[in-house]
Each structure stands twice: as C-alpha cells, then as structure tokens.
C-alpha cells in the first residue's frame, strides 16, 4: 500500500470516528486567528512588493523576442526611433 493511500485511510478513519476534545475556545482565539491571517497577508504583500521586478522578469522571459545581438527590440537604440 502506498504512503498516499495510507494517509487517506488514516484521515478517513479519524474523520469517521471522532473523539471528544474537551477543549474550550474563548473569544480571544478568534481574534488571534484573525491577527495571524492579517499578518500573513501583510507579509506576502511586502514580499511581492520587494521582489516585484524579479517576479515580472520570470514571467516575461519567454514573451520578448530577441534578435541576433540578444537585445529585445524595445530596448534597441539603432532603430528609427532612437
């Protein structure tokens, strides 16, 4: 049996036969979860802002054509618009 099937079987057994947790979630728990979510979103937004030029470069590499000199047409200075 593969590891994946074993994990799925274990998850199914755990969900089909729940046990009492004897736990208490106070109102502060929801507040802490919300604060964690906001902090994670802020961290992702900051990371994207800092590395935006690198992210753009990764996704735009194949879209620009280059001539024999290896310079994209928009960046050449020898054309009629230079």
Beta strands, then each sheet from edge to edge (+ up, - down):
end
